[in-house]
Amino acid sequence: MKEKMTRRQALLSLATLAAGTVIKGTPALVAQPAKTRVRFPVVGDWGTGDHDEIGIAKQMFQAHQRAPFDFAISAGDNIYPNGSGRYFGKHFEQPFAALLEDRVKFYTVLGNHDVRDGRQDQVRYPLFNMGGTNYYTLNQGDGLLDLFMLDSTDLDNTQLGWAEQQLKASTARWKVAVFHHPLYSSGKKHGSDLGLRRQLEPLFVRYGVNAVFSGHDHIYERTKPQQGIQYFVTGAGGETRRGDVNLNSPFRATSFDEDNHFMVVEADHDRISFQAISETGRVVDSGVIGPRDGQV
């Protein structure tokens, strides 16, 4: 008698069937049908496996039911406590089963917890869609959106050179960077990573990046635009550090540290719109990112 397929086997099978083209050692360009609008959630620091993560996953699925996601983005710290593959089932596949079964593909970057024991587990995990590499590019829509998925846990000269090459070559309407450690954060626990800022911000300014999503601090923050770029901290998908925001930070536009949250982002030709949504479903921030100076 043929054995019944387990839920995990079914999810991995769906990932294999839905996988885009990934070429090891080169940018992982994921081909998608031509679109004039893309919609996706962004969630960071979520992989606890506890009730808060489960609550966020339920809210994400409800948002998907209202208007379907094209894919999902993680800003790192995907699997606590140490990133190991032995936690994939409880800390990812079970909480997000509804989205995964509806073929919403997650694209992840690595956080500091992920690389303690799980770097290779995660880059090779089919449901994280990293294609065996710790940094890669996603092309979404018909020249609409390029996402540059970077590894801020290991930002060496090779990765920096690759990032500059990819940013320079991109002709997408919108350029978005995703990585774990924020260049700008009003979080008291970690705050801004000034070393990364010195390395990455000049590239983002030079090549017209529109928005940057990071995690690490377990808060939500939208900064005032910095040299034309909108920065977000979205690091409370699994646990919030209540009261962790420095309200006197000079670059803070708005913030939220009272509950867990995720973001929903939509991009079309004219704008990128965004919402930050709490675990109870409350919209705690929303807004629009328009073209940078010089963009038509």
SEGU-800421 format. One record per residue (C-alpha): residue number from 1; residue in one letter; x, y, z. Coordinates in steps of 0.25 Angstrom, whole numbers, plus 5000, padded with zeros to 4 digits. Example, Ala and Ser with C-alpha at 12.3 -4.5 7.8 and 13.67 -1.06 7.14 Angstrom:
nr:1; rest:A; c1:5049; c2:4982; c3:5031
nr:2; rest:S; c1:5055; c2:4996; c3:5029
END
This chain:
nr:1; rest:M; c1:5000; c2:5000; c3:5000
nr:2; rest:K; c1:5005; c2:5014; c3:4996
nr:3; rest:E; c1:5009; c2:5022; c3:5009
nr:4; rest:K; c1:5002; c2:5035; c3:5011
nr:5; rest:M; c1:5010; c2:5047; c3:5009
nr:6; rest:T; c1:5013; c2:5056; c3:5021
nr:7; rest:R; c1:5010; c2:5070; c3:5022
nr:8; rest:R; c1:5025; c2:5074; c3:5021
nr:9; rest:Q; c1:5027; c2:5065; c3:5009
nr:10; rest:A; c1:5015; c2:5072; c3:5002
nr:11; rest:L; c1:5021; c2:5086; c3:5005
nr:12; rest:L; c1:5035; c2:5082; c3:5000
nr:13; rest:S; c1:5028; c2:5076; c3:4988
nr:14; rest:L; c1:5021; c2:5089; c3:4985
nr:15; rest:A; c1:5034; c2:5097; c3:4987
nr:16; rest:T; c1:5041; c2:5088; c3:4977
nr:17; rest:L; c1:5029; c2:5090; c3:4967
nr:18; rest:A; c1:5028; c2:5105; c3:4969
nr:19; rest:A; c1:5043; c2:5108; c3:4969
nr:20; rest:G; c1:5049; c2:5118; c3:4960
nr:21; rest:T; c1:5062; c2:5117; c3:4953
nr:22; rest:V; c1:5074; c2:5118; c3:4963
nr:23; rest:I; c1:5088; c2:5117; c3:4957
nr:24; rest:K; c1:5099; c2:5115; c3:4968
nr:25; rest:G; c1:5110; c2:5124; c3:4968
nr:26; rest:T; c1:5102; c2:5135; c3:4960
nr:27; rest:P; c1:5091; c2:5144; c3:4964
nr:28; rest:A; c1:5078; c2:5136; c3:4966
nr:29; rest:L; c1:5069; c2:5142; c3:4957
nr:30; rest:V; c1:5055; c2:5137; c3:4959
nr:31; rest:A; c1:5046; c2:5138; c3:4947
nr:32; rest:Q; c1:5031; c2:5142; c3:4950
nr:33; rest:P; c1:5020; c2:5145; c3:4940
nr:34; rest:A; c1:5019; c2:5159; c3:4936
nr:35; rest:K; c1:5012; c2:5168; c3:4946
nr:36; rest:T; c1:5008; c2:5182; c3:4947
nr:37; rest:R; c1:5006; c2:5181; c3:4962
nr:38; rest:V; c1:5013; c2:5172; c3:4973
nr:39; rest:R; c1:5008; c2:5170; c3:4987
nr:40; rest:F; c1:5016; c2:5164; c3:4998
nr:41; rest:P; c1:5018; c2:5163; c3:5013
nr:42; rest:V; c1:5031; c2:5166; c3:5020
nr:43; rest:V; c1:5034; c2:5160; c3:5034
nr:44; rest:G; c1:5046; c2:5159; c3:5042
nr:45; rest:D; c1:5051; c2:5152; c3:5055
nr:46; rest:W; c1:5040; c2:5143; c3:5055
nr:47; rest:G; c1:5044; c2:5128; c3:5056
nr:48; rest:T; c1:5041; c2:5125; c3:5071
nr:49; rest:G; c1:5030; c2:5115; c3:5069
nr:50; rest:D; c1:5022; c2:5121; c3:5080
nr:51; rest:H; c1:5008; c2:5128; c3:5081
nr:52; rest:D; c1:5013; c2:5141; c3:5076
nr:53; rest:E; c1:5019; c2:5136; c3:5063
nr:54; rest:I; c1:5006; c2:5128; c3:5061
nr:55; rest:G; c1:4998; c2:5140; c3:5063
nr:56; rest:I; c1:5006; c2:5148; c3:5053
nr:57; rest:A; c1:5005; c2:5136; c3:5043
nr:58; rest:K; c1:4990; c2:5136; c3:5045
nr:59; rest:Q; c1:4989; c2:5151; c3:5042
nr:60; rest:M; c1:4998; c2:5149; c3:5030
nr:61; rest:F; c1:4989; c2:5139; c3:5024
nr:62; rest:Q; c1:4976; c2:5148; c3:5027
nr:63; rest:A; c1:4983; c2:5159; c3:5019
nr:64; rest:H; c1:4986; c2:5149; c3:5008
nr:65; rest:Q; c1:4972; c2:5145; c3:5007
nr:66; rest:R; c1:4967; c2:5159; c3:5006
nr:67; rest:A; c1:4977; c2:5162; c3:4994
nr:68; rest:P; c1:4987; c2:5150; c3:4990
nr:69; rest:F; c1:5002; c2:5152; c3:4993
nr:70; rest:D; c1:5011; c2:5149; c3:4981
nr:71; rest:F; c1:5022; c2:5144; c3:4990
nr:72; rest:A; c1:5027; c2:5147; c3:5004
nr:73; rest:I; c1:5040; c2:5153; c3:5010
nr:74; rest:S; c1:5047; c2:5150; c3:5023
nr:75; rest:A; c1:5058; c2:5160; c3:5028
nr:76; rest:G; c1:5065; c2:5150; c3:5036
nr:77; rest:D; c1:5066; c2:5142; c3:5050
nr:78; rest:N; c1:5057; c2:5132; c3:5043
nr:79; rest:I; c1:5059; c2:5121; c3:5053
nr:80; rest:Y; c1:5062; c2:5123; c3:5067
nr:81; rest:P; c1:5070; c2:5119; c3:5075
nr:82; rest:N; c1:5082; c2:5116; c3:5066
nr:83; rest:G; c1:5076; c2:5114; c3:5052
nr:84; rest:S; c1:5077; c2:5099; c3:5052
nr:85; rest:G; c1:5069; c2:5091; c3:5042
nr:86; rest:R; c1:5063; c2:5083; c3:5053
nr:87; rest:Y; c1:5054; c2:5094; c3:5056
nr:88; rest:F; c1:5049; c2:5096; c3:5042
nr:89; rest:G; c1:5036; c2:5088; c3:5045
nr:90; rest:K; c1:5031; c2:5095; c3:5058
nr:91; rest:H; c1:5037; c2:5109; c3:5056
nr:92; rest:F; c1:5033; c2:5111; c3:5041
nr:93; rest:E; c1:5025; c2:5100; c3:5034
nr:94; rest:Q; c1:5014; c2:5098; c3:5044
nr:95; rest:P; c1:5012; c2:5113; c3:5048
nr:96; rest:F; c1:5012; c2:5117; c3:5033
nr:97; rest:A; c1:5005; c2:5105; c3:5027
nr:98; rest:A; c1:4993; c2:5112; c3:5022
nr:99; rest:L; c1:5002; c2:5121; c3:5013
nr:100; rest:L; c1:5011; c2:5110; c3:5009
nr:101; rest:E; c1:4999; c2:5101; c3:5005
nr:102; rest:D; c1:4994; c2:5113; c3:4997
nr:103; rest:R; c1:5008; c2:5113; c3:4989
nr:104; rest:V; c1:5013; c2:5126; c3:4995
nr:105; rest:K; c1:5028; c2:5125; c3:4994
nr:106; rest:F; c1:5037; c2:5131; c3:5005
nr:107; rest:Y; c1:5050; c2:5138; c3:5001
nr:108; rest:T; c1:5059; c2:5139; c3:5013
nr:109; rest:V; c1:5072; c2:5146; c3:5017
nr:110; rest:L; c1:5081; c2:5141; c3:5029
nr:111; rest:G; c1:5081; c2:5148; c3:5043
nr:112; rest:N; c1:5091; c2:5146; c3:5054
nr:113; rest:H; c1:5083; c2:5135; c3:5061
nr:114; rest:D; c1:5082; c2:5127; c3:5048
nr:115; rest:V; c1:5097; c2:5126; c3:5045
nr:116; rest:R; c1:5100; c2:5121; c3:5059
nr:117; rest:D; c1:5097; c2:5107; c3:5055
nr:118; rest:G; c1:5089; c2:5108; c3:5043
nr:119; rest:R; c1:5095; c2:5115; c3:5031
nr:120; rest:Q; c1:5096; c2:5103; c3:5022
nr:121; rest:D; c1:5083; c2:5097; c3:5026
nr:122; rest:Q; c1:5076; c2:5110; c3:5023
nr:123; rest:V; c1:5083; c2:5114; c3:5009
nr:124; rest:R; c1:5080; c2:5099; c3:5005
nr:125; rest:Y; c1:5065; c2:5099; c3:5010
nr:126; rest:P; c1:5055; c2:5098; c3:4998
nr:127; rest:L; c1:5045; c2:5106; c3:5006
nr:128; rest:F; c1:5054; c2:5118; c3:5008
nr:129; rest:N; c1:5057; c2:5119; c3:4993
nr:130; rest:M; c1:5071; c2:5124; c3:4995
nr:131; rest:G; c1:5077; c2:5114; c3:4984
nr:132; rest:G; c1:5089; c2:5110; c3:4992
nr:133; rest:T; c1:5095; c2:5124; c3:4993
nr:134; rest:N; c1:5094; c2:5134; c3:5004
nr:135; rest:Y; c1:5092; c2:5146; c3:4995
nr:136; rest:Y; c1:5084; c2:5147; c3:4983
nr:137; rest:T; c1:5074; c2:5156; c3:4974
nr:138; rest:L; c1:5059; c2:5155; c3:4972
nr:139; rest:N; c1:5053; c2:5161; c3:4959
nr:140; rest:Q; c1:5038; c2:5163; c3:4961
nr:141; rest:G; c1:5029; c2:5168; c3:4951
nr:142; rest:D; c1:5032; c2:5172; c3:4937
nr:143; rest:G; c1:5044; c2:5181; c3:4941
nr:144; rest:L; c1:5035; c2:5186; c3:4952
nr:145; rest:L; c1:5043; c2:5182; c3:4965
nr:146; rest:D; c1:5057; c2:5177; c3:4968
nr:147; rest:L; c1:5060; c2:5172; c3:4982
nr:148; rest:F; c1:5075; c2:5171; c3:4986
nr:149; rest:M; c1:5075; c2:5160; c3:4997
nr:150; rest:L; c1:5088; c2:5162; c3:5005
nr:151; rest:D; c1:5095; c2:5155; c3:5016
nr:152; rest:S; c1:5099; c2:5166; c3:5027
nr:153; rest:T; c1:5105; c2:5155; c3:5036
nr:154; rest:D; c1:5117; c2:5153; c3:5026
nr:155; rest:L; c1:5118; c2:5165; c3:5017
nr:156; rest:D; c1:5132; c2:5163; c3:5011
nr:157; rest:N; c1:5138; c2:5170; c3:4999
nr:158; rest:T; c1:5133; c2:5159; c3:4989
nr:159; rest:Q; c1:5118; c2:5162; c3:4993
nr:160; rest:L; c1:5120; c2:5177; c3:4993
nr:161; rest:G; c1:5126; c2:5176; c3:4979
nr:162; rest:W; c1:5114; c2:5167; c3:4975
nr:163; rest:A; c1:5104; c2:5176; c3:4981
nr:164; rest:E; c1:5110; c2:5188; c3:4973
nr:165; rest:Q; c1:5110; c2:5181; c3:4960
nr:166; rest:Q; c1:5095; c2:5176; c3:4962
nr:167; rest:L; c1:5090; c2:5190; c3:4966
nr:168; rest:K; c1:5098; c2:5197; c3:4955
nr:169; rest:A; c1:5092; c2:5187; c3:4945
nr:170; rest:S; c1:5077; c2:5188; c3:4950
nr:171; rest:T; c1:5067; c2:5195; c3:4941
nr:172; rest:A; c1:5056; c2:5192; c3:4950
nr:173; rest:R; c1:5046; c2:5203; c3:4953
nr:174; rest:W; c1:5048; c2:5201; c3:4968
nr:175; rest:K; c1:5060; c2:5196; c3:4975
nr:176; rest:V; c1:5059; c2:5190; c3:4989
nr:177; rest:A; c1:5069; c2:5184; c3:4999
nr:178; rest:V; c1:5067; c2:5174; c3:5010
nr:179; rest:F; c1:5077; c2:5170; c3:5020
nr:180; rest:H; c1:5076; c2:5167; c3:5035
nr:181; rest:H; c1:5085; c2:5178; c3:5042
nr:182; rest:P; c1:5079; c2:5192; c3:5041
nr:183; rest:L; c1:5087; c2:5204; c3:5036
nr:184; rest:Y; c1:5077; c2:5213; c3:5043
nr:185; rest:S; c1:5070; c2:5208; c3:5056
nr:186; rest:S; c1:5065; c2:5215; c3:5068
nr:187; rest:G; c1:5065; c2:5202; c3:5076
nr:188; rest:K; c1:5072; c2:5203; c3:5089
nr:189; rest:K; c1:5076; c2:5189; c3:5089
nr:190; rest:H; c1:5084; c2:5189; c3:5076
nr:191; rest:G; c1:5082; c2:5202; c3:5069
nr:192; rest:S; c1:5089; c2:5206; c3:5056
nr:193; rest:D; c1:5100; c2:5198; c3:5050
nr:194; rest:L; c1:5110; c2:5209; c3:5046
nr:195; rest:G; c1:5120; c2:5200; c3:5040
nr:196; rest:L; c1:5110; c2:5194; c3:5030
nr:197; rest:R; c1:5105; c2:5208; c3:5028
nr:198; rest:R; c1:5118; c2:5213; c3:5023
nr:199; rest:Q; c1:5119; c2:5201; c3:5014
nr:200; rest:L; c1:5105; c2:5200; c3:5008
nr:201; rest:E; c1:5099; c2:5214; c3:5008
nr:202; rest:P; c1:5108; c2:5220; c3:4998
nr:203; rest:L; c1:5104; c2:5209; c3:4988
nr:204; rest:F; c1:5089; c2:5211; c3:4991
nr:205; rest:V; c1:5090; c2:5226; c3:4989
nr:206; rest:R; c1:5098; c2:5224; c3:4976
nr:207; rest:Y; c1:5090; c2:5214; c3:4969
nr:208; rest:G; c1:5076; c2:5219; c3:4973
nr:209; rest:V; c1:5071; c2:5209; c3:4984
nr:210; rest:N; c1:5057; c2:5213; c3:4988
nr:211; rest:A; c1:5054; c2:5206; c3:5001
nr:212; rest:V; c1:5062; c2:5197; c3:5011
nr:213; rest:F; c1:5056; c2:5186; c3:5020
nr:214; rest:S; c1:5064; c2:5181; c3:5032
nr:215; rest:G; c1:5061; c2:5174; c3:5046
nr:216; rest:H; c1:5070; c2:5171; c3:5058
nr:217; rest:D; c1:5063; c2:5181; c3:5067
nr:218; rest:H; c1:5050; c2:5175; c3:5072
nr:219; rest:I; c1:5042; c2:5188; c3:5068
nr:220; rest:Y; c1:5035; c2:5194; c3:5056
nr:221; rest:E; c1:5041; c2:5207; c3:5051
nr:222; rest:R; c1:5040; c2:5216; c3:5039
nr:223; rest:T; c1:5051; c2:5226; c3:5038
nr:224; rest:K; c1:5051; c2:5240; c3:5032
nr:225; rest:P; c1:5056; c2:5238; c3:5018
nr:226; rest:Q; c1:5072; c2:5238; c3:5018
nr:227; rest:Q; c1:5078; c2:5243; c3:5005
nr:228; rest:G; c1:5065; c2:5240; c3:4998
nr:229; rest:I; c1:5064; c2:5226; c3:5003
nr:230; rest:Q; c1:5053; c2:5220; c3:5012
nr:231; rest:Y; c1:5058; c2:5211; c3:5023
nr:232; rest:F; c1:5049; c2:5201; c3:5031
nr:233; rest:V; c1:5052; c2:5193; c3:5044
nr:234; rest:T; c1:5042; c2:5181; c3:5044
nr:235; rest:G; c1:5048; c2:5172; c3:5055
nr:236; rest:A; c1:5036; c2:5168; c3:5063
nr:237; rest:G; c1:5030; c2:5156; c3:5056
nr:238; rest:G; c1:5032; c2:5147; c3:5068
nr:239; rest:E; c1:5035; c2:5155; c3:5080
nr:240; rest:T; c1:5034; c2:5170; c3:5083
nr:241; rest:R; c1:5044; c2:5178; c3:5092
nr:242; rest:R; c1:5033; c2:5187; c3:5098
nr:243; rest:G; c1:5039; c2:5201; c3:5101
nr:244; rest:D; c1:5051; c2:5199; c3:5093
nr:245; rest:V; c1:5050; c2:5211; c3:5084
nr:246; rest:N; c1:5058; c2:5223; c3:5087
nr:247; rest:L; c1:5047; c2:5234; c3:5084
nr:248; rest:N; c1:5058; c2:5245; c3:5083
nr:249; rest:S; c1:5065; c2:5239; c3:5071
nr:250; rest:P; c1:5068; c2:5249; c3:5061
nr:251; rest:F; c1:5064; c2:5241; c3:5049
nr:252; rest:R; c1:5051; c2:5234; c3:5055
nr:253; rest:A; c1:5038; c2:5237; c3:5047
nr:254; rest:T; c1:5029; c2:5227; c3:5054
nr:255; rest:S; c1:5031; c2:5215; c3:5062
nr:256; rest:F; c1:5023; c2:5204; c3:5070
nr:257; rest:D; c1:5028; c2:5195; c3:5081
nr:258; rest:E; c1:5015; c2:5191; c3:5088
nr:259; rest:D; c1:5012; c2:5178; c3:5080
nr:260; rest:N; c1:5017; c2:5168; c3:5070
nr:261; rest:H; c1:5016; c2:5173; c3:5055
nr:262; rest:F; c1:5018; c2:5170; c3:5040
nr:263; rest:M; c1:5017; c2:5179; c3:5028
nr:264; rest:V; c1:5010; c2:5178; c3:5015
nr:265; rest:V; c1:5016; c2:5185; c3:5003
nr:266; rest:E; c1:5010; c2:5187; c3:4989
nr:267; rest:A; c1:5018; c2:5193; c3:4977
nr:268; rest:D; c1:5012; c2:5198; c3:4964
nr:269; rest:H; c1:5018; c2:5208; c3:4954
nr:270; rest:D; c1:5014; c2:5220; c3:4962
nr:271; rest:R; c1:5017; c2:5217; c3:4976
nr:272; rest:I; c1:5021; c2:5207; c3:4987
nr:273; rest:S; c1:5010; c2:5207; c3:4998
nr:274; rest:F; c1:5012; c2:5200; c3:5011
nr:275; rest:Q; c1:5005; c2:5196; c3:5024
nr:276; rest:A; c1:5010; c2:5191; c3:5038
nr:277; rest:I; c1:5000; c2:5182; c3:5044
nr:278; rest:S; c1:5000; c2:5177; c3:5059
nr:279; rest:E; c1:4997; c2:5164; c3:5064
nr:280; rest:T; c1:4983; c2:5168; c3:5067
nr:281; rest:G; c1:4981; c2:5173; c3:5052
nr:282; rest:R; c1:4982; c2:5188; c3:5055
nr:283; rest:V; c1:4989; c2:5196; c3:5045
nr:284; rest:V; c1:5000; c2:5204; c3:5053
nr:285; rest:D; c1:5006; c2:5211; c3:5041
nr:286; rest:S; c1:5004; c2:5213; c3:5026
nr:287; rest:G; c1:5009; c2:5222; c3:5015
nr:288; rest:V; c1:5014; c2:5223; c3:5001
nr:289; rest:I; c1:5028; c2:5224; c3:4995
nr:290; rest:G; c1:5029; c2:5232; c3:4982
nr:291; rest:P; c1:5040; c2:5232; c3:4972
nr:292; rest:R; c1:5053; c2:5238; c3:4976
nr:293; rest:D; c1:5059; c2:5251; c3:4970
nr:294; rest:G; c1:5062; c2:5248; c3:4955
nr:295; rest:Q; c1:5052; c2:5236; c3:4954
nr:296; rest:V; c1:5041; c2:5239; c3:4944
END
